[in-house]
Amino acid sequence: MKLIVDGIIENLQDNGGCTVYFAQILSFMQNNKIDLNYIRFKDTQGHIPLFGENTQVNFQAPKWQERWRDVNLQQVTNDTVFHSTHYRLAKQKVKTVTTVHDFTYELYRKGPAKWMHSWQKFRAIRNSHLVICVSQNTADDLMKFCPIDPSKIRVVYNGVSSDYYPIDNTEQTNEVVFIGARGWYKNFTLAVQTLKHQPDLTLSIVGGGKLSDEELRLLEATIPGRYEWLGRLTDEQLNKLYNRAHCLFYPSSYEGFGIPVIEAMRSGCPVIAVNVSSIPEVAGSAAILTQQADVASFNQAFSTLDNQQVRSDIIEKGFKQASRFSWEKCYQDTLAVYQELDAISL
């Protein structure tokens, strides 16, 4: 089997979730000396590591509107499998797999951005021989928004880095962690309004870009002096934060998977989240899940976490739940999809 990966995602985001996903899978593949042909476009950040004698890098100059174009492959053979990092198809006839992470555009975007994204995504899904979904919830959403033959769908869960683990003798703080994007369904405003009723806690905000003027006004009006934007953290820095924090507050109303939930659990950090989309599938019984995304429900969750026995139980359950997910398992399951494709005839 020869795998060709279209690396267009490196031109579209700065080390976001999709980039991490492919970086992890391809690192395992290269360590296991599986033949990889990677298409890398100029002017990328190079967040996906490429190494090893079995890896061939095909450097290309991106054309105008490259992200919307089909990919011109070289040296396609009967054992070639094609996987785009962002919903593109090959010009040639080739065994194709597409990974679907979520349906946030379909649920929360409007106008041309949504139309173009959905057109490209649905076209890739319908013309792929197999489709990987990162959770059963994403697979269910796929059948709502872009129905295909269910036999083509493979659920392969995301992993969590081994860089997340409990650190002995870490001094606990009153920090509540909010991580990632803050717009739309992420419910950042609700998180801030909830902290207003938790005067002994502070809000540590990770990633998501600098705080906007509107966000700063909200924070100053609601929890003045009790918040800090930490910017982008390394895995090591984030692990230390999880270890010392009071909890991860993840009030999102929709997730394709929700990797921070597992990161926190693996670090021994309790999680408060909403019982919606993929969150209950990923968190299981190892988090405090509210039935609604509102201030009253979140405040009740924080009150529940104040019980030390509940807190200890949640942490222990979190370790067990997190052990179900690893990037190595994600790689092995993805490799099985590639091998399944390799066995078919076009």
N, C-alpha and C positions, 0 to 999 in steps of 0.2 A: 504493500500500500504506500502510495505517495500522497501526502497531504499538502494542498496548496491553500494558504491562508491569505486573504485580502486584508491588509493592515490599515484600511482607511480610517478606523476608529482613532488612530493616533493623530490624525489631522482634525478630528472633530471635538476632542475633549482633552483636558489636561489631567490625565491619570484618574479618570472617573471610574465608576463601577464596572462598566463594560471592559475598560482597559485592564483593570485588575483581574477580571475573570479570564481574559485571554492570556495575560501574562502568567498567571498561575498554571493554567492548563498546558501552555506551550513550554513552560519551564520543565514540567514533568516529562513531557514528550521528548524534549531535547536531552534530558538526563538519561532517558531510556533509549536514546539513539534511534528514534523513529525518524524516517526521512521527512523533512519539512522544507517546503519551498514557501518563503514568506515574501509577500509583496510589500515593500516599504516605500512610501512616498517622501520626497524631499521636504525639508522644512518641518519635520516632526520633532517631538520632544524625545522620542525613543524610549518610552516608558515600558515597552515590551522587550525583555532581554532576549537577545539572539546569540547563540553560541553553539559550538560543537561541530564536528566534522560532517554530521549528517544534515546540517542546516545550510540551505542555500538562500541568500538574500537577493531578491530582484529589486533593485532600486529603480524607481520611475519618477518622472516629473509629472505632478498632477496637472490635468487639463482643466479648462474652464468648467466649473460646476462638476468637478470630478465625483463628488459624493453621490450624484444621481445617475452616473453612467454605469453601464455594464462593464465587467472586467474582461480584458483581452488576455487570456491565458496562453502560456507557451508550453509546448511539449506535453499535451494532454494524452494520457494513455488509458488503457482499460482499468488500471488499478489506481487512477487518480481520484481523490476525494477533495471537493472544494468547500471551504467554510469561510464566509465573509464575516468580518467583525462588526459589520453594520448593514445588514439587509440588502446586500448587492448580489446580483446574479452574474454568471459568466456568459460571455458571448458564445462560447463553445458548448457542445453537448458534454456534460460531465456530471458525475454523481455529486449531489449537492445537499448540504445540511445547513439549516439556519437556526440560530439560537434566538429565542424570544424571551426578553427579560420582564416586560410589563406592558401595560396598556394605559400609561399615564397620559399620553397625547390624546388618545381616543376619549378618555374620561374627563380631562381637565383643560385641554387646549381648544382653541377655536381658530377659524380663519385659515389662511394659506399655509401656515406652519403645520397645522394639524392635517390639512388635506394632502400636502406633499409627503409628510412623514407616513401617514397611513397608506397612501398609494404605494410607496416604496416597500413598506413592511408587508402589506397584504400580497403584493406581487411576489416578493421573495418567499413568503410562506406557501403560497399556492403552487409555486414552481420548484419547490424543494422536494427531494425524495423522502427526507426525514426532517422533523422539526423538534428541536430540544426546547423544553420549557423549564424554567428554573424553579418552579413550584407547581403543585397541582392547581392552585388558585390561578396561576398564569395560564395553565392549560385550559381551565374552565373558561377564563376570559377569552382565550383564543377562539373557542367554539362559539362564543357569543358574537364576537366582532368579525371573525374571519373563519367561518366554518370550513373544515376540511375533513377528509377521511380520518377518523380518530386513530386508526391503526398506524398512521404516520407520526404520531406524537410520542415523544419519549420524555418523561419527567426526570431531570437530572438536577439535584439540588446543588446550590452554591456551597462553597466551603468556607472555612474560617482559618486564618493564619495561625500557625503555631507560635507566633510572636505574642499571642495573648495567653496569659497564664497568671495564677495568683502569686503575688510577691509577699514573702513572709515579713512580718513585723512592719507592715505599712500602716502609718498613722492615718486614721480615718478623718475625713473632713465633712463639712456640711454642703459640699458641692453637688448640684444636680446637673447632669450632663445632657445637653441638647446638641445633637450632631447632624451635620449635613445641610441640605437645602432647607429654606425656611418659607418658601412661598406656597400658595394654594393649599393643597391637601395636607401639607406637613404640619399645619396648625401651630405655628410658632406663637401667634398672638394668644391662643388659648394657653400655651405653656407659660407665657409671661403672666397672664391674668391669674393662672393657678398659683404661681409663686407669690403673688401678692398676699395670698391667704396662708403662706408658709413662711412667716417672718424669720425663722431660724435658719432658713436655707438660702443658698446663693445659686446663681445660674451660670454655668460654664458653657459657653457656646463654641462649638468646634466646626471649622470649615464653613462652607456655604457662602464664601465671599465676605468682604467687609460689610459691617452693619450699615444699612442705608440711613439716611436722615430720618425717615419715617419710623424705622425700627428703633433708632436711638431715642426719638421722642417718646415712643411707647415705653421703652425701658425706663427712661428717666421719670416718666409720669407714674409708672406702676411699681417698679422695684429699684428706686434710686440707690446707687452705691452697692447693690447686691448682684451685679452681673459683670462678666468679663468675656470678651471675645478673644479666644486663644489662637485663632487662625487655623491653618492646616497643620496637623500634627503627624509625626512619623508613627509607625506602628508601636515603637518602643515608648514614645511619649504618651500615646493614647492608652496603652496598656497601664502605664503608671497612673494616669488619670482615672481610668476605670477602677483600679485597685483601691484608690483612696476615696472615691466618690460615694456619696450617699446612695445614688441610684442613677441609672440611665432613664431619662424621661423621653419616650418615643411616641408622641401623640399622633402620629401620622394616620390619616384615614384610608390610605392605600399604599401597598407595597407589593412589588413583584416577588420579593423575597424578604429583605430586611436584614442585611448582614450585620449591622451594629448590634442587633439583639443578641446574636450568637457571640460576637466579640465580647460583649459585656459579660454574658454568662460564663464564658470561658475564663474570664478574668476574675470571677467571683463578685461581680457587681449586679445587684438586683435590678430588675427591669419593670418599669410601669409603661404599659402600652394599651392599645385599643384592640378589642376582640373583633377584628375585621380583616378582610382580604387574606393575605398569606400569613399574617402575624400569628394567629392561633396554630396554624400548621407548623410554623417554625419554632414558636415559643413553647408549644405544648402546655403543660401545667406548671411550667417553671418560671412564670412571670405573673405579675398582678395585671390582669387584663380587665379593662372597663368595657361595659356594654355600649357606651356612648362616648363620643368625643365632646365633652363639655366640662366646665370648671367644677361643677358639683361632683361629678363622677371621679374626676382626677383627684380632687381633694380627699374624697373617701379612700382612694387608693393609697395616697400618702399617709393617711391615718392608719390604714391597715399595716403599712410597712413599718410604722413606729413600734409595732409589737416585735420584740426581739426574737421571740420564737418563730414568728412568721418569717422574719427576715432571714434567720438561719436556715429555715426549711427551703425558702426560695433560692438561696445561694446554692445549697446542696443539690436541689433539683436542677438548677442551672448548669452545674458541672456535668451532670448525667445527660441532660438534653444536648448540650454543646458537643458532647463526645460523638453524637450521631453524624456530625457534619465535619468534613475535612476537605481540603483542596485535593488531597490524594484520591479520596473516594470520588470526588467530582471528575477528576482526570480519568480514573479507571472506568467510570460509567460513560464518559464522553468517548473514550477510546473504543468501548464496546459499540457505540453508535457508529463510529468510523468503520470498524471492522464489519459491522452488519451491512453498511453501504458497500464496502469493498467486495462483499460476497455476491452482490446482485449483478445482473447483466442489464445493460441499457439497450 
